[in-house]
Amino acid sequence: MTAHPEPAEYLAEHLRNAIAEGSDIHEQGIVVHVTGDRVLLTGSAPSEAQRDAIGTLVRREAPDHHVVNEVTVPSTDPPTGAEQL
């Protein structure tokens, strides 16, 4: 961050672009909300490693912000019982 903090919308867009295009992550479905000094990440990642990489990237790009990483990883476990219709 610079001495003059950028508006929250610009920071959120910068972080979305960094996640989607400017890294090895390439995740399109991550939602970034910036409120004050807090960055909230939501959405879904294909693995825990990707989830952690997203958090690390955002912490590096927004070091003056508290990052809350609520990105989820879908379960890949097989179903345990019959589906109820």
N, C-alpha and C positions, 0 to 999 in steps of 0.2 A: 504494500500500500504506500501511497505517497503522503506528503504532509497534508494534502487536501483530500480527504476521503471522497471517493466517488459515490454518487447516489446509489442506493441499494439496487435499483433496477439494472444499472450498468454492471455492478459487481455480480449480480445474479446471472446476467447474460454472459459475462466473461467466464464465470465458472462453468456454466452449461456448455459453452464452446470448448473450454479446456477439457471437460469430461468427454465430449462427443468427438472432437476433432484434433485437439492439440496434444494428445497423449497416446499411449498404447492401449487405453481403456476402450474407447470407441463405443460408449453406451449412450443411446439416444433417449432412454426412458427414465432418466433421473430428473426429478423435480427439485429445483433449488429455490428456497425462500430465504431472503435476507431481511432481518429485522434488527435494527440497531447494530450491536456487535455480535449478533448470533446468525449463523448459517445453518439452516435445517435442510437435510438431504432426505428425500423419500423416493420411492420407486423400487425397482427390482433389478438385481444383478444375477448373472448366471452362476456365480460361485462366491464363497467366502473371500477368496483371494481378490476377486474383482471388487467386492464390497469394500474390503480394506484398502485397496489401491485407490478407490474413489475418495475415501476419507483422507488418505495421505496426500493426494493431489490437492484437494481443497484446502487442507491445512497449510500446505506449502504456498498456494496461491493467495490465501487470505490469512496471513499469520496474525493479524490483529483481531481476528474474530474467533469466537467460540463455535466450534463445529459440532453439530449434533447429527450423527449418521444413523438414520432410521431406515436405510436401504435394506430390503429383505432379500433372502435367497429362497426361491421356491424349493419345496421338498422334492427329491427325486426318488423317495422311497416308494415301492410298489404298494398298491392298495392292500389293506389288511382284511377286508371282508367284502361281502357282496354289496353292490350299489343298490340303494333303496330307491325305487321309482314311484 
